[in-house]
Amino acid sequence: QVQLVESGGGLVQPGGSLRLSCVASRTIFRGFSVAWYRQAPGKQREWVARINPGGDAYYAVSAKGRFTISRDNAENAVYLQMNSLNPEDTAVYYCKYDGGPWGQGTQVTVSS
C-alpha cells in the first residue's frame, strides 16, 4: 500500500506564504495526476489544484493566481506553493493521486 505524507503546513499571517509537500512511499506519481484538496472546519473537502503527468496544472477559482502546483517525479513528490494566504485558506490540506489513498493531511492556519 502506497502511503502519502503531506508536510509544510503551519501558522502564517495573512499575506504570507507556505510551501506544502506531498511525498509518496514509493515511485507512483509518474503516471498519475495528483491533486491537492483541503477541508476547513465544518466544511466539506474541496479540490484545490491538480497536475497531470505531463505537468499541466489546473486550479480552483479560490487558488488561481495565488497557488502553484508542481511535481518532481524523481523525488516522488508534489508541491503546492501558496502565496497571499488569507484566513479563508485555513484548512487541513491533503494530496491524492487518482485511485490512491488519502494522506494524513497537513494543517494550514492563516491568522494574525
Biopython code that builds the backbone (N, CA, C, O; Angstrom):
import numpy as np
from Bio.PDB.StructureBuilder import StructureBuilder

atoms = [
    (1, "GLN", "N", (0.852, -1.184, 0.000)),
    (1, "GLN", "CA", (0.000, 0.000, 0.000)),
    (1, "GLN", "C", (0.894, 1.242, 0.000)),
    (1, "GLN", "O", (1.755, 1.407, 0.863)),
    (2, "VAL", "N", (0.669, 2.100, -0.979)),
    (2, "VAL", "CA", (1.435, 3.336, -1.048)),
    (2, "VAL", "C", (0.945, 4.285, 0.036)),
    (2, "VAL", "O", (-0.259, 4.425, 0.251)),
    (3, "GLN", "N", (1.855, 4.918, 0.695)),
    (3, "GLN", "CA", (1.499, 5.940, 1.673)),
    (3, "GLN", "C", (1.913, 7.309, 1.166)),
    (3, "GLN", "O", (2.953, 7.465, 0.526)),
    (4, "LEU", "N", (1.091, 8.284, 1.460)),
    (4, "LEU", "CA", (1.382, 9.662, 1.116)),
    (4, "LEU", "C", (1.596, 10.447, 2.392)),
    (4, "LEU", "O", (0.829, 10.313, 3.345)),
    (5, "VAL", "N", (2.619, 11.254, 2.416)),
    (5, "VAL", "CA", (2.913, 12.058, 3.591)),
    (5, "VAL", "C", (2.957, 13.519, 3.175)),
    (5, "VAL", "O", (3.804, 13.936, 2.385)),
    (6, "GLU", "N", (2.019, 14.289, 3.729)),
    (6, "GLU", "CA", (1.990, 15.724, 3.491)),
    (6, "GLU", "C", (2.740, 16.435, 4.606)),
    (6, "GLU", "O", (2.720, 15.998, 5.757)),
    (7, "SER", "N", (3.396, 17.523, 4.263)),
    (7, "SER", "CA", (4.100, 18.331, 5.254)),
    (7, "SER", "C", (4.190, 19.764, 4.761)),
    (7, "SER", "O", (3.850, 20.072, 3.618)),
    (8, "GLY", "N", (4.652, 20.631, 5.645)),
    (8, "GLY", "CA", (4.866, 22.019, 5.274)),
    (8, "GLY", "C", (3.821, 22.985, 5.794)),
    (8, "GLY", "O", (3.949, 24.196, 5.617)),
    (9, "GLY", "N", (2.788, 22.458, 6.435)),
    (9, "GLY", "CA", (1.787, 23.339, 6.992)),
    (9, "GLY", "C", (2.293, 24.072, 8.216)),
    (9, "GLY", "O", (3.400, 23.831, 8.697)),
    (10, "GLY", "N", (1.461, 24.968, 8.706)),
    (10, "GLY", "CA", (1.826, 25.725, 9.892)),
    (10, "GLY", "C", (0.962, 26.931, 10.055)),
    (10, "GLY", "O", (-0.059, 27.084, 9.384)),
    (11, "LEU", "N", (1.380, 27.801, 10.963)),
    (11, "LEU", "CA", (0.687, 29.050, 11.234)),
    (11, "LEU", "C", (1.378, 30.175, 10.476)),
    (11, "LEU", "O", (2.592, 30.351, 10.576)),
    (12, "VAL", "N", (0.602, 30.925, 9.729)),
    (12, "VAL", "CA", (1.164, 32.016, 8.944)),
    (12, "VAL", "C", (0.222, 33.208, 9.010)),
    (12, "VAL", "O", (-0.991, 33.040, 9.129)),
    (13, "GLN", "N", (0.769, 34.389, 8.932)),
    (13, "GLN", "CA", (-0.048, 35.603, 8.958)),
    (13, "GLN", "C", (-0.696, 35.834, 7.594)),
    (13, "GLN", "O", (-0.180, 35.388, 6.569)),
    (14, "PRO", "N", (-1.819, 36.527, 7.593)),
    (14, "PRO", "CA", (-2.435, 36.887, 6.304)),
    (14, "PRO", "C", (-1.431, 37.577, 5.386)),
    (14, "PRO", "O", (-0.664, 38.438, 5.817)),
    (15, "GLY", "N", (-1.450, 37.189, 4.128)),
    (15, "GLY", "CA", (-0.488, 37.711, 3.171)),
    (15, "GLY", "C", (0.778, 36.890, 3.059)),
    (15, "GLY", "O", (1.596, 37.123, 2.169)),
    (16, "GLY", "N", (0.945, 35.940, 3.948)),
    (16, "GLY", "CA", (2.147, 35.131, 3.952)),
    (16, "GLY", "C", (2.099, 33.974, 2.968)),
    (16, "GLY", "O", (1.148, 33.821, 2.201)),
    (17, "SER", "N", (3.154, 33.164, 3.010)),
    (17, "SER", "CA", (3.301, 32.050, 2.073)),
    (17, "SER", "C", (3.682, 30.777, 2.803)),
    (17, "SER", "O", (4.292, 30.805, 3.872)),
    (18, "LEU", "N", (3.309, 29.668, 2.203)),
    (18, "LEU", "CA", (3.737, 28.357, 2.658)),
    (18, "LEU", "C", (3.953, 27.474, 1.445)),
    (18, "LEU", "O", (3.339, 27.676, 0.398)),
    (19, "ARG", "N", (4.826, 26.499, 1.593)),
    (19, "ARG", "CA", (5.032, 25.502, 0.543)),
    (19, "ARG", "C", (4.748, 24.129, 1.127)),
    (19, "ARG", "O", (5.454, 23.667, 2.023)),
    (20, "LEU", "N", (3.726, 23.491, 0.620)),
    (20, "LEU", "CA", (3.368, 22.160, 1.074)),
    (20, "LEU", "C", (4.049, 21.110, 0.208)),
    (20, "LEU", "O", (4.258, 21.304, -0.990)),
    (21, "SER", "N", (4.386, 20.005, 0.836)),
    (21, "SER", "CA", (4.997, 18.887, 0.131)),
    (21, "SER", "C", (4.166, 17.633, 0.322)),
    (21, "SER", "O", (3.554, 17.433, 1.371)),
    (22, "CYS", "N", (4.150, 16.804, -0.687)),
    (22, "CYS", "CA", (3.480, 15.513, -0.622)),
    (22, "CYS", "C", (4.458, 14.484, -1.209)),
    (22, "CYS", "O", (4.814, 14.547, -2.386)),
    (23, "VAL", "N", (4.871, 13.562, -0.382)),
    (23, "VAL", "CA", (5.845, 12.566, -0.817)),
    (23, "VAL", "C", (5.228, 11.182, -0.717)),
    (23, "VAL", "O", (4.610, 10.838, 0.292)),
    (24, "ALA", "N", (5.396, 10.400, -1.754)),
    (24, "ALA", "CA", (4.882, 9.035, -1.775)),
    (24, "ALA", "C", (5.955, 8.065, -1.286)),
    (24, "ALA", "O", (7.153, 8.320, -1.412)),
    (25, "SER", "N", (5.494, 6.951, -0.729)),
    (25, "SER", "CA", (6.430, 5.990, -0.137)),
    (25, "SER", "C", (7.199, 5.196, -1.195)),
    (25, "SER", "O", (8.201, 4.550, -0.890)),
    (26, "ARG", "N", (6.728, 5.250, -2.416)),
    (26, "ARG", "CA", (7.465, 4.606, -3.499)),
    (26, "ARG", "C", (7.083, 5.265, -4.805)),
    (26, "ARG", "O", (6.161, 6.079, -4.857)),
    (27, "THR", "N", (7.778, 4.917, -5.833)),
    (27, "THR", "CA", (7.529, 5.524, -7.135)),
    (27, "THR", "C", (6.117, 5.201, -7.585)),
    (27, "THR", "O", (5.791, 4.049, -7.873)),
    (28, "ILE", "N", (5.286, 6.226, -7.644)),
    (28, "ILE", "CA", (3.905, 6.008, -8.032)),
    (28, "ILE", "C", (3.354, 7.180, -8.820)),
    (28, "ILE", "O", (2.454, 7.012, -9.643)),
    (29, "PHE", "N", (3.887, 8.359, -8.574)),
    (29, "PHE", "CA", (3.271, 9.545, -9.140)),
    (29, "PHE", "C", (3.456, 9.672, -10.639)),
    (29, "PHE", "O", (2.658, 10.330, -11.308)),
    (30, "ARG", "N", (4.488, 9.057, -11.172)),
    (30, "ARG", "CA", (4.926, 9.369, -12.530)),
    (30, "ARG", "C", (3.800, 9.305, -13.554)),
    (30, "ARG", "O", (3.702, 10.169, -14.425)),
    (31, "GLY", "N", (2.964, 8.305, -13.454)),
    (31, "GLY", "CA", (1.931, 8.125, -14.473)),
    (31, "GLY", "C", (0.558, 8.616, -14.072)),
    (31, "GLY", "O", (-0.424, 8.348, -14.764)),
    (32, "PHE", "N", (0.477, 9.327, -12.971)),
    (32, "PHE", "CA", (-0.817, 9.723, -12.440)),
    (32, "PHE", "C", (-0.944, 11.234, -12.325)),
    (32, "PHE", "O", (0.040, 11.952, -12.144)),
    (33, "SER", "N", (-2.171, 11.688, -12.433)),
    (33, "SER", "CA", (-2.478, 13.041, -11.989)),
    (33, "SER", "C", (-2.510, 13.046, -10.467)),
    (33, "SER", "O", (-2.964, 12.088, -9.841)),
    (34, "VAL", "N", (-2.030, 14.119, -9.888)),
    (34, "VAL", "CA", (-2.022, 14.269, -8.439)),
    (34, "VAL", "C", (-2.714, 15.582, -8.101)),
    (34, "VAL", "O", (-2.516, 16.596, -8.771)),
    (35, "ALA", "N", (-3.517, 15.548, -7.067)),
    (35, "ALA", "CA", (-4.282, 16.731, -6.699)),
    (35, "ALA", "C", (-4.094, 17.073, -5.228)),
    (35, "ALA", "O", (-3.795, 16.218, -4.395)),
    (36, "TRP", "N", (-4.279, 18.346, -4.946)),
    (36, "TRP", "CA", (-4.368, 18.820, -3.567)),
    (36, "TRP", "C", (-5.825, 19.150, -3.275)),
    (36, "TRP", "O", (-6.539, 19.720, -4.100)),
    (37, "TYR", "N", (-6.235, 18.775, -2.078)),
    (37, "TYR", "CA", (-7.559, 19.090, -1.569)),
    (37, "TYR", "C", (-7.403, 19.753, -0.208)),
    (37, "TYR", "O", (-6.327, 19.720, 0.389)),
    (38, "ARG", "N", (-8.460, 20.343, 0.266)),
    (38, "ARG", "CA", (-8.433, 20.907, 1.617)),
    (38, "ARG", "C", (-9.799, 20.774, 2.259)),
    (38, "ARG", "O", (-10.829, 20.716, 1.587)),
    (39, "GLN", "N", (-9.774, 20.727, 3.587)),
    (39, "GLN", "CA", (-11.016, 20.646, 4.337)),
    (39, "GLN", "C", (-10.936, 21.587, 5.525)),
    (39, "GLN", "O", (-10.129, 21.408, 6.437)),
    (40, "ALA", "N", (-11.794, 22.590, 5.489)),
    (40, "ALA", "CA", (-11.875, 23.546, 6.586)),
    (40, "ALA", "C", (-12.845, 23.019, 7.638)),
    (40, "ALA", "O", (-13.703, 22.191, 7.332)),
    (41, "PRO", "N", (-12.714, 23.489, 8.871)),
    (41, "PRO", "CA", (-13.614, 23.022, 9.930)),
    (41, "PRO", "C", (-15.076, 23.235, 9.572)),
    (41, "PRO", "O", (-15.477, 24.334, 9.191)),
    (42, "GLY", "N", (-15.862, 22.184, 9.695)),
    (42, "GLY", "CA", (-17.287, 22.279, 9.428)),
    (42, "GLY", "C", (-17.665, 22.315, 7.960)),
    (42, "GLY", "O", (-18.833, 22.509, 7.623)),
    (43, "LYS", "N", (-16.684, 22.129, 7.081)),
    (43, "LYS", "CA", (-16.967, 22.186, 5.645)),
    (43, "LYS", "C", (-16.555, 20.889, 4.968)),
    (43, "LYS", "O", (-15.787, 20.097, 5.514)),
    (44, "GLN", "N", (-17.077, 20.693, 3.779)),
    (44, "GLN", "CA", (-16.701, 19.518, 3.005)),
    (44, "GLN", "C", (-15.312, 19.684, 2.398)),
    (44, "GLN", "O", (-14.845, 20.800, 2.167)),
    (45, "ARG", "N", (-14.674, 18.564, 2.148)),
    (45, "ARG", "CA", (-13.380, 18.601, 1.485)),
    (45, "ARG", "C", (-13.566, 19.148, 0.077)),
    (45, "ARG", "O", (-14.515, 18.784, -0.618)),
    (46, "GLU", "N", (-12.657, 20.025, -0.342)),
    (46, "GLU", "CA", (-12.768, 20.621, -1.663)),
    (46, "GLU", "C", (-11.448, 20.498, -2.413)),
    (46, "GLU", "O", (-10.368, 20.475, -1.823)),
    (47, "TRP", "N", (-11.571, 20.421, -3.710)),
    (47, "TRP", "CA", (-10.422, 20.331, -4.585)),
    (47, "TRP", "C", (-9.757, 21.697, -4.702)),
    (47, "TRP", "O", (-10.437, 22.720, -4.781)),
    (48, "VAL", "N", (-8.427, 21.710, -4.714)),
    (48, "VAL", "CA", (-7.674, 22.958, -4.779)),
    (48, "VAL", "C", (-6.898, 23.069, -6.099)),
    (48, "VAL", "O", (-6.977, 24.084, -6.791)),
    (49, "ALA", "N", (-6.153, 22.021, -6.433)),
    (49, "ALA", "CA", (-5.310, 22.076, -7.624)),
    (49, "ALA", "C", (-4.972, 20.660, -8.057)),
    (49, "ALA", "O", (-5.020, 19.716, -7.269)),
    (50, "ARG", "N", (-4.628, 20.543, -9.339)),
    (50, "ARG", "CA", (-4.282, 19.223, -9.896)),
    (50, "ARG", "C", (-3.199, 19.393, -10.943)),
    (50, "ARG", "O", (-3.166, 20.384, -11.671)),
    (51, "ILE", "N", (-2.318, 18.413, -11.005)),
    (51, "ILE", "CA", (-1.281, 18.420, -12.026)),
    (51, "ILE", "C", (-1.280, 17.055, -12.696)),
    (51, "ILE", "O", (-1.270, 16.021, -12.029)),
    (52, "ASN", "N", (-1.291, 17.066, -14.020)),
    (52, "ASN", "CA", (-1.333, 15.793, -14.729)),
    (52, "ASN", "C", (0.094, 15.292, -15.004)),
    (52, "ASN", "O", (1.060, 16.004, -14.733)),
    (53, "PRO", "N", (0.229, 14.080, -15.538)),
    (53, "PRO", "CA", (1.577, 13.536, -15.728)),
    (53, "PRO", "C", (2.460, 14.394, -16.626)),
    (53, "PRO", "O", (3.683, 14.383, -16.491)),
    (54, "GLY", "N", (1.851, 15.123, -17.526)),
    (54, "GLY", "CA", (2.635, 15.968, -18.413)),
    (54, "GLY", "C", (3.006, 17.309, -17.820)),
    (54, "GLY", "O", (3.746, 18.085, -18.425)),
    (55, "GLY", "N", (2.489, 17.578, -16.635)),
    (55, "GLY", "CA", (2.826, 18.823, -15.964)),
    (55, "GLY", "C", (1.803, 19.937, -16.125)),
    (55, "GLY", "O", (2.002, 21.037, -15.609)),
    (56, "ASP", "N", (0.717, 19.669, -16.830)),
    (56, "ASP", "CA", (-0.328, 20.685, -16.937)),
    (56, "ASP", "C", (-1.021, 20.838, -15.592)),
    (56, "ASP", "O", (-1.344, 19.853, -14.927)),
    (57, "ALA", "N", (-1.242, 22.074, -15.207)),
    (57, "ALA", "CA", (-1.809, 22.359, -13.895)),
    (57, "ALA", "C", (-3.179, 23.017, -14.015)),
    (57, "ALA", "O", (-3.443, 23.787, -14.938)),
    (58, "TYR", "N", (-4.026, 22.694, -13.072)),
    (58, "TYR", "CA", (-5.384, 23.228, -13.040)),
    (58, "TYR", "C", (-5.688, 23.653, -11.613)),
    (58, "TYR", "O", (-5.232, 23.026, -10.657)),
    (59, "TYR", "N", (-6.467, 24.730, -11.477)),
    (59, "TYR", "CA", (-6.705, 25.305, -10.162)),
    (59, "TYR", "C", (-8.175, 25.624, -9.946)),
    (59, "TYR", "O", (-8.904, 25.974, -10.874)),
    (60, "ALA", "N", (-8.583, 25.493, -8.696)),
    (60, "ALA", "CA", (-9.882, 26.008, -8.297)),
    (60, "ALA", "C", (-9.835, 27.531, -8.366)),
    (60, "ALA", "O", (-8.768, 28.141, -8.291)),
    (61, "VAL", "N", (-10.990, 28.116, -8.507)),
    (61, "VAL", "CA", (-11.063, 29.572, -8.605)),
    (61, "VAL", "C", (-10.394, 30.224, -7.396)),
    (61, "VAL", "O", (-9.715, 31.243, -7.532)),
    (62, "SER", "N", (-10.584, 29.642, -6.227)),
    (62, "SER", "CA", (-10.042, 30.218, -4.999)),
    (62, "SER", "C", (-8.522, 30.187, -4.961)),
    (62, "SER", "O", (-7.902, 30.953, -4.224)),
    (63, "ALA", "N", (-7.919, 29.304, -5.754)),
    (63, "ALA", "CA", (-6.469, 29.128, -5.728)),
    (63, "ALA", "C", (-5.762, 29.807, -6.903)),
    (63, "ALA", "O", (-4.571, 30.110, -6.828)),
    (64, "LYS", "N", (-6.477, 30.036, -7.950)),
    (64, "LYS", "CA", (-5.856, 30.537, -9.164)),
    (64, "LYS", "C", (-5.202, 31.888, -8.943)),
    (64, "LYS", "O", (-5.808, 32.801, -8.381)),
    (65, "GLY", "N", (-3.966, 32.007, -9.389)),
    (65, "GLY", "CA", (-3.231, 33.252, -9.247)),
    (65, "GLY", "C", (-2.455, 33.369, -7.951)),
    (65, "GLY", "O", (-1.590, 34.234, -7.813)),
    (66, "ARG", "N", (-2.768, 32.492, -6.994)),
    (66, "ARG", "CA", (-2.068, 32.542, -5.700)),
    (66, "ARG", "C", (-1.286, 31.273, -5.416)),
    (66, "ARG", "O", (-0.233, 31.319, -4.780)),
    (67, "PHE", "N", (-1.793, 30.140, -5.882)),
    (67, "PHE", "CA", (-1.172, 28.852, -5.596)),
    (67, "PHE", "C", (-0.532, 28.300, -6.866)),
    (67, "PHE", "O", (-1.001, 28.546, -7.977)),
    (68, "THR", "N", (0.546, 27.552, -6.675)),
    (68, "THR", "CA", (1.213, 26.894, -7.798)),
    (68, "THR", "C", (1.507, 25.445, -7.419)),
    (68, "THR", "O", (2.168, 25.172, -6.417)),
    (69, "ILE", "N", (1.009, 24.530, -8.232)),
    (69, "ILE", "CA", (1.271, 23.116, -8.013)),
    (69, "ILE", "C", (2.400, 22.688, -8.932)),
    (69, "ILE", "O", (2.468, 23.119, -10.083)),
    (70, "SER", "N", (3.281, 21.847, -8.428)),
    (70, "SER", "CA", (4.389, 21.351, -9.232)),
    (70, "SER", "C", (4.700, 19.921, -8.805)),
    (70, "SER", "O", (4.237, 19.449, -7.766)),
    (71, "ARG", "N", (5.495, 19.242, -9.630)),
    (71, "ARG", "CA", (5.813, 17.866, -9.307)),
    (71, "ARG", "C", (7.266, 17.565, -9.634)),
    (71, "ARG", "O", (7.861, 18.160, -10.532)),
    (72, "ASP", "N", (7.813, 16.635, -8.888)),
    (72, "ASP", "CA", (9.167, 16.131, -9.127)),
    (72, "ASP", "C", (9.061, 14.608, -9.100)),
    (72, "ASP", "O", (9.114, 13.988, -8.038)),
    (73, "ASN", "N", (8.913, 14.024, -10.271)),
    (73, "ASN", "CA", (8.699, 12.578, -10.330)),
    (73, "ASN", "C", (9.894, 11.810, -9.774)),
    (73, "ASN", "O", (9.727, 10.745, -9.180)),
    (74, "ALA", "N", (11.079, 12.339, -9.962)),
    (74, "ALA", "CA", (12.269, 11.645, -9.464)),
    (74, "ALA", "C", (12.269, 11.548, -7.942)),
    (74, "ALA", "O", (12.826, 10.612, -7.367)),
    (75, "GLU", "N", (11.642, 12.521, -7.304)),
    (75, "GLU", "CA", (11.568, 12.540, -5.844)),
    (75, "GLU", "C", (10.242, 11.996, -5.330)),
    (75, "GLU", "O", (9.988, 12.012, -4.125)),
    (76, "ASN", "N", (9.394, 11.513, -6.236)),
    (76, "ASN", "CA", (8.050, 11.036, -5.840)),
    (76, "ASN", "C", (7.311, 12.108, -5.043)),
    (76, "ASN", "O", (6.662, 11.813, -4.039)),
    (77, "ALA", "N", (7.416, 13.345, -5.498)),
    (77, "ALA", "CA", (6.875, 14.450, -4.711)),
    (77, "ALA", "C", (6.026, 15.386, -5.556)),
    (77, "ALA", "O", (6.261, 15.578, -6.749)),
    (78, "VAL", "N", (5.052, 15.948, -4.909)),
    (78, "VAL", "CA", (4.233, 17.015, -5.483)),
    (78, "VAL", "C", (4.194, 18.139, -4.466)),
    (78, "VAL", "O", (4.122, 17.894, -3.262)),
    (79, "TYR", "N", (4.241, 19.367, -4.948)),
    (79, "TYR", "CA", (4.318, 20.522, -4.079)),
    (79, "TYR", "C", (3.149, 21.471, -4.354)),
    (79, "TYR", "O", (2.561, 21.472, -5.435)),
    (80, "LEU", "N", (2.841, 22.266, -3.350)),
    (80, "LEU", "CA", (1.857, 23.328, -3.507)),
    (80, "LEU", "C", (2.430, 24.589, -2.877)),
    (80, "LEU", "O", (2.494, 24.713, -1.654)),
    (81, "GLN", "N", (2.840, 25.512, -3.716)),
    (81, "GLN", "CA", (3.303, 26.820, -3.243)),
    (81, "GLN", "C", (2.089, 27.717, -3.088)),
    (81, "GLN", "O", (1.343, 27.940, -4.041)),
    (82, "MET", "N", (1.899, 28.225, -1.888)),
    (82, "MET", "CA", (0.732, 29.059, -1.586)),
    (82, "MET", "C", (1.183, 30.444, -1.174)),
    (82, "MET", "O", (1.898, 30.604, -0.185)),
    (83, "ASN", "N", (0.771, 31.436, -1.927)),
    (83, "ASN", "CA", (1.113, 32.831, -1.648)),
    (83, "ASN", "C", (-0.147, 33.631, -1.342)),
    (83, "ASN", "O", (-1.265, 33.191, -1.611)),
    (84, "SER", "N", (0.056, 34.790, -0.786)),
    (84, "SER", "CA", (-1.059, 35.694, -0.475)),
    (84, "SER", "C", (-2.160, 34.968, 0.298)),
    (84, "SER", "O", (-3.342, 35.073, -0.031)),
    (85, "LEU", "N", (-1.760, 34.253, 1.299)),
    (85, "LEU", "CA", (-2.723, 33.471, 2.071)),
    (85, "LEU", "C", (-3.656, 34.381, 2.866)),
    (85, "LEU", "O", (-3.272, 35.457, 3.323)),
    (86, "ASN", "N", (-4.882, 33.917, 3.012)),
    (86, "ASN", "CA", (-5.859, 34.654, 3.819)),
    (86, "ASN", "C", (-6.555, 33.673, 4.762)),
    (86, "ASN", "O", (-6.432, 32.461, 4.587)),
    (87, "PRO", "N", (-7.276, 34.175, 5.749)),
    (87, "PRO", "CA", (-7.878, 33.272, 6.741)),
    (87, "PRO", "C", (-8.788, 32.214, 6.134)),
    (87, "PRO", "O", (-8.952, 31.138, 6.709)),
    (88, "GLU", "N", (-9.381, 32.503, 4.977)),
    (88, "GLU", "CA", (-10.252, 31.517, 4.332)),
    (88, "GLU", "C", (-9.480, 30.308, 3.800)),
    (88, "GLU", "O", (-10.081, 29.302, 3.422)),
    (89, "ASP", "N", (-8.164, 30.405, 3.771)),
    (89, "ASP", "CA", (-7.338, 29.270, 3.340)),
    (89, "ASP", "C", (-7.043, 28.307, 4.489)),
    (89, "ASP", "O", (-6.442, 27.254, 4.280)),
    (90, "THR", "N", (-7.455, 28.661, 5.676)),
    (90, "THR", "CA", (-7.237, 27.795, 6.830)),
    (90, "THR", "C", (-7.970, 26.468, 6.643)),
    (90, "THR", "O", (-9.185, 26.441, 6.447)),
    (91, "ALA", "N", (-7.229, 25.386, 6.706)),
    (91, "ALA", "CA", (-7.804, 24.065, 6.461)),
    (91, "ALA", "C", (-6.720, 23.009, 6.650)),
    (91, "ALA", "O", (-5.539, 23.327, 6.788)),
    (92, "VAL", "N", (-7.143, 21.754, 6.655)),
    (92, "VAL", "CA", (-6.199, 20.656, 6.533)),
    (92, "VAL", "C", (-6.063, 20.357, 5.039)),
    (92, "VAL", "O", (-7.059, 20.179, 4.337)),
    (93, "TYR", "N", (-4.837, 20.305, 4.572)),
    (93, "TYR", "CA", (-4.561, 20.095, 3.156)),
    (93, "TYR", "C", (-4.096, 18.650, 2.930)),
    (93, "TYR", "O", (-3.260, 18.122, 3.664)),
    (94, "TYR", "N", (-4.659, 18.040, 1.906)),
    (94, "TYR", "CA", (-4.375, 16.655, 1.572)),
    (94, "TYR", "C", (-3.929, 16.547, 0.126)),
    (94, "TYR", "O", (-4.336, 17.341, -0.722)),
    (95, "CYS", "N", (-3.095, 15.567, -0.145)),
    (95, "CYS", "CA", (-2.794, 15.249, -1.538)),
    (95, "CYS", "C", (-3.324, 13.856, -1.843)),
    (95, "CYS", "O", (-3.523, 13.030, -0.953)),
    (96, "LYS", "N", (-3.544, 13.627, -3.127)),
    (96, "LYS", "CA", (-4.081, 12.324, -3.541)),
    (96, "LYS", "C", (-3.812, 12.134, -5.027)),
    (96, "LYS", "O", (-3.978, 13.067, -5.812)),
    (97, "TYR", "N", (-3.404, 10.954, -5.411)),
    (97, "TYR", "CA", (-3.318, 10.648, -6.828)),
    (97, "TYR", "C", (-4.533, 9.814, -7.208)),
    (97, "TYR", "O", (-5.184, 9.210, -6.355)),
    (98, "ASP", "N", (-4.820, 9.793, -8.491)),
    (98, "ASP", "CA", (-6.016, 9.107, -8.967)),
    (98, "ASP", "C", (-6.042, 7.654, -8.497)),
    (98, "ASP", "O", (-5.135, 6.877, -8.795)),
    (99, "GLY", "N", (-7.087, 7.301, -7.763)),
    (99, "GLY", "CA", (-7.242, 5.926, -7.297)),
    (99, "GLY", "C", (-6.438, 5.589, -6.058)),
    (99, "GLY", "O", (-6.506, 4.466, -5.557)),
    (100, "GLY", "N", (-5.681, 6.546, -5.563)),
    (100, "GLY", "CA", (-4.814, 6.276, -4.423)),
    (100, "GLY", "C", (-5.436, 6.631, -3.094)),
    (100, "GLY", "O", (-6.566, 7.116, -3.037)),
    (101, "PRO", "N", (-4.704, 6.393, -2.028)),
    (101, "PRO", "CA", (-5.228, 6.661, -0.681)),
    (101, "PRO", "C", (-5.076, 8.131, -0.303)),
    (101, "PRO", "O", (-4.335, 8.884, -0.935)),
    (102, "TRP", "N", (-5.778, 8.505, 0.714)),
    (102, "TRP", "CA", (-5.595, 9.839, 1.303)),
    (102, "TRP", "C", (-4.428, 9.784, 2.279)),
    (102, "TRP", "O", (-4.211, 8.777, 2.953)),
    (103, "GLY", "N", (-3.679, 10.884, 2.346)),
    (103, "GLY", "CA", (-2.668, 11.006, 3.367)),
    (103, "GLY", "C", (-3.290, 11.507, 4.653)),
    (103, "GLY", "O", (-4.511, 11.616, 4.762)),
    (104, "GLN", "N", (-2.446, 11.812, 5.625)),
    (104, "GLN", "CA", (-2.973, 12.277, 6.918)),
    (104, "GLN", "C", (-3.264, 13.764, 6.917)),
    (104, "GLN", "O", (-3.940, 14.269, 7.813)),
    (105, "GLY", "N", (-2.763, 14.461, 5.926)),
    (105, "GLY", "CA", (-3.009, 15.889, 5.812)),
    (105, "GLY", "C", (-2.015, 16.719, 6.600)),
    (105, "GLY", "O", (-1.316, 16.219, 7.482)),
    (106, "THR", "N", (-1.968, 17.990, 6.264)),
    (106, "THR", "CA", (-1.137, 18.946, 6.989)),
    (106, "THR", "C", (-1.962, 20.197, 7.251)),
    (106, "THR", "O", (-2.629, 20.716, 6.356)),
    (107, "GLN", "N", (-1.907, 20.673, 8.488)),
    (107, "GLN", "CA", (-2.750, 21.797, 8.900)),
    (107, "GLN", "C", (-2.134, 23.122, 8.457)),
    (107, "GLN", "O", (-0.953, 23.383, 8.689)),
    (108, "VAL", "N", (-2.939, 23.936, 7.830)),
    (108, "VAL", "CA", (-2.561, 25.303, 7.477)),
    (108, "VAL", "C", (-3.497, 26.246, 8.215)),
    (108, "VAL", "O", (-4.718, 26.157, 8.082)),
    (109, "THR", "N", (-2.916, 27.146, 8.990)),
    (109, "THR", "CA", (-3.700, 28.126, 9.732)),
    (109, "THR", "C", (-3.211, 29.515, 9.370)),
    (109, "THR", "O", (-2.036, 29.839, 9.540)),
    (110, "VAL", "N", (-4.117, 30.323, 8.875)),
    (110, "VAL", "CA", (-3.784, 31.694, 8.494)),
    (110, "VAL", "C", (-4.481, 32.627, 9.471)),
    (110, "VAL", "O", (-5.707, 32.741, 9.485)),
    (111, "SER", "N", (-3.684, 33.282, 10.277)),
    (111, "SER", "CA", (-4.255, 34.123, 11.328)),
    (111, "SER", "C", (-3.227, 35.144, 11.775)),
    (111, "SER", "O", (-2.022, 34.894, 11.747)),
    (112, "SER", "N", (-3.725, 36.296, 12.186)),
    (112, "SER", "CA", (-2.843, 37.310, 12.740)),
    (112, "SER", "C", (-2.784, 37.192, 14.249)),
    (112, "SER", "O", (-2.087, 37.968, 14.902)),
]
sb = StructureBuilder()
sb.init_structure("model")
sb.init_model(0)
sb.init_chain("A")
sb.init_seg("    ")
for serial, (resi, resn, name, xyz) in enumerate(atoms, 1):
    if name == "N":
        sb.init_residue(resn, " ", resi, " ")
    sb.init_atom(name, np.array(xyz, "f"), 0.0, 1.0, " ", f" {name:<3s}", serial, name[0])
structure = sb.get_structure()
